[in-house]
Structures are given as C-alpha cells and as structure tokens.
Amino acid sequence: MKLLARKATCNSHGQDSSYFLGWQEYEKNPYHEYQNPTGIIQMGLAENQLSFDLLESWLAKNPDTTSFKRNGESIFRELALFQDYHGLPAFKHALVEFMGELRGNRVSFDPSKLVLTAGATSANETLIFCLAEPGEAFLLPTPYYPGFDRDLKWRTGVEIVPIHCNSSNGFRITQSALDEAYQQAQKQNLKVKGVLITNPSNPLGTTISRDEFDHLINFIASKGIHLISDEIYSGTVFDSPGFVSVAEVLMDRNLQETDVWERVHIVYSLSKDLGLPGFRVGAIYSNDVTVVAAATKMSSFGLVSSQTQYLLSAMLSDKKFSRNYIIENQRRLKKRHGMLVSGLLNAGIRCLKSNAGLFCWVDMRHLLSSNTFEAEMELWKKILYEVRLNISPGSSCHCTEPGWFRVCFANMSEDTLNLSMQRIKAFVDSTAATTSNDSDTPSQRQLVRNSRRGSLTKWVFRLSSYERKAER
Ligand SMILES: Cc1ncc(COP(=O)(O)O)c(C=O)c1O
C-alpha cells in the first residue's frame, strides 16, 4: 500500500458521480458540427457563452487593460510584484458596486467585508473551514449542485445532511423539511452549524421566495446557526419574480442589530454572470469581522491574480458597459431558455417553471421503465450513448425522485441547441413507436430494444448530416 494520506485516496471527492462521468464520456466523443457531427453534445456544463461578444468588444476598445498599461504607461512591474491577500482596493470596490447593481441597488455592500477567492468553489470551502469543525454538519436543500460534495465535505471533513424537497410544491423549502433535516442530523449525532442555499438554485433555475426566506431566517435564528447563500447565479435572473438577495431580506426585516446579521454569509463569483470560470474570481461577503479576518488569511491558498483584478476592475467600473451587459445577457438567456422549454415540449417533455440560471430542471419521469434510480441511470445512459446528449441525472444532484434531469442551454450555439432538440424528439418518438406489447416474450422485447437502438443511431447520424447540408 502506498504511503499516502487518506484524503488523497478516499473517494469523497465525488469524481465518480454520473455528473462527472458524463463529462468524461463527452471528452471522448465531443460533438463538432463538421469534424464530429454525430458526437455527444455537452448539455451538462453550466457555462454562459452567450455574451462573449460584449466582453470582447469592450476589450477591443480598452487595449490598455490587457497590455499591462494605465493611461498608456506600463504597470507591468506593479502587477507582477507580490500583492497581499487583501486584494486590489479598486477591484473590491468595483465588485461590490457590480453586486449592488445586480440587486437593483436596493442594497449596498462594503468592500471591507469582502474577501476575494479563486472562484465560488474556494469561497464555499473557505467559509465552511471558518464555520464548522470536522464531523459537524451543514443542511442543504435537495436537489443541489453536485460539486458541493467536493467543495464542502472533502477537505474540511464536514458532513452534508439533505433537506428533502420534492416536486409536489415545485421543490420549495418548507418548515417541515427543515425540521426533519435537523432531526435527521441529531439522529446521526451530527452538530448542525448551518444551512447552505443557492439562490437562484442550481439545478432548479428558480429564485428563493419571500416565504422560503421567512422559514430559513426563522430557522437559523431559533437554532442559533449560520446561513450561507451562494448567489453565483444572481445576474442570470431573466424573468419574474425577480431576484431577492438574502442581504435585502435581512434589511427588510431590520435584523442589522441582531445576532442573525453576523451569521448570514454570501458567496459570489464571476464564473456564471460574466461567463468567466477560467478567470477564477469569487468572493465571500460577511458581516462577521472574525469570519472576514480568518477568510482573508485563508484566501492565501486561492488568490485572484493581480492581472485579472486589474482587468476586471476597469471593466466593471465602466458603469455604462456593466449595466448594458447585465440587461443584454439576461435578454439572451431568456431567449435560450424559451428555445429549450419549447423544444422539449415539442417532444412531450416538461420543465419545472423557472426564471433564472443556465439550465432547466427537466421532468422525464414518464420515460422511465420503472420509478427507480436504476431506471433513471438506464435512461441517462441511453441519452448519453444513443441520443448523444450529456445531461445530468437528478440522482447526481441528490434528488429524491427518479426521472429528473438538469439540462444546460447557454454553453452552445443556437444551431447546436436545435440539433439537440431534434435528437431528443427522435428518441422519444422512436421509443413510443417501438414500445413492445406486454405479451411479447423476453427475446421479442430484446429485439425491439435492439431495433430501437439501431434506428436511433441512424437518426442521430441523419439529423447531423442534414444539419451540415442545411448550413452549406
Ligand atoms: C451553485 C454553485 N456554486 C459554486 C460553483 C463553482 O463556481 P466557480 O467556478 O466560481 O468556482 C458552481 C459552479 O457550477 C455552482 O453552480
């Protein structure tokens, strides 16, 4: 046996979940409209590629920011030398202003309460390190972002206890679900240190309602625990009801003078709203000075480069640009979301009603061979290998009901999205057309399954070559 630490060899990283396995399969056979038209279309990646042209045109008009210059003078040496972990004041100022803008300026943020981190991944882990000991627990509403198993648990040793939400009320957080999760943690002898929500939700694409906030705030107040609100998708809200940040709720309920004020922490990042996950820019915002001081020291392990901070402080402080970007990006997301919802409906598939995010939460329960997670995996594999779409099964998001899938719509061209909708419709139609009779023998049923597989593969190929001809 190798002489390694347990963390290096244990599998609590979650790399073997179907969420990540789907990405690996996609890498082996990625769709390309000319080079690989029958390949797998990536619909399991919550990336926002819809507004790159806006960012690129700003960069073209502001060449100083990418060539280490300020007013024509080189600042290369200033940027190249070590920056301390407090971050560039100009960038922190620009980022809090942008966060205020995303909330309609109904709340403002103080840069001294902001800690910069290498993305929301690092922000969430750092907060958990600050708020909980190994073996203590955080409660998370299900379904949740699969990366949380890695980000919150793996290195911190903290446990996640699910708050089970279900389709009967559109996966809303209820008082009884919160109470049940708390009791479940107690049964497991786990001390609960807080609740973590994503608002808007990944994977649901919905915003947290005032009612849910009331339950959450009352709950953390009565139990004396923390609330982390991951607001990484705050700029993606494209429809009513609009986005309400936990920061606004605290103000509306006049909680500034209470202990709850210091127990609510916000996570943010530019990975989704600006579509810059490669830049690794995230932040923690907290009213607790001890948390801010500790997280600032910990941020040494995941700083944002000064070059990136310099570029983005110039971009975000261009108010005319950033305001226009927010509106235009939301308009484009709304259009894409509409294309996905209507494309799926055309194939007889419904989505949970949503108003935000880069994905839909899609109901495929009627396509399962039985109401089980085994049947969900069977359907997921068919969609991955035969239809050649990588979507994320609900089980990877810890959903308690089989048959739900997260499908992303903002990481591809409109043509690719249309093609994916044609493929899924062909799949559903072929499934309906070849459904075998109950009286069929097992071998007859196998024959039907084989012929379905063959005809679908031909469909995928035909659709793709048709697309290419139409393009020319
Ligand atoms: C809810 C949520 N939090 C955090 C992250 C990680 O984001 P980042 O790229 O900023 O680390 C993601 C990424 O998908 C996410 O969906």
The ligand as a Gaussian input file, in Angstrom:
#p B3LYP/6-31G(d) Opt

LIG

0 1
 C      -24.005000      26.791000      -7.065000
 C      -22.574000      26.818000      -7.486000
 N      -21.636000      27.213000      -6.608000
 C      -20.342000      27.230000      -6.934000
 C      -19.907000      26.863000      -8.189000
 C      -18.427000      26.921000      -8.513000
 O      -18.165000      28.099000      -9.232000
 P      -16.699000      28.679000      -9.531000
 O      -16.403000      28.381000     -10.958000
 O      -16.808000      30.165000      -9.308000
 O      -15.754000      28.048000      -8.595000
 C      -20.832000      26.468000      -9.147000
 C      -20.401000      26.059000     -10.494000
 O      -21.102000      25.466000     -11.271000
 C      -22.207000      26.447000      -8.787000
 O      -23.144000      26.072000      -9.662000

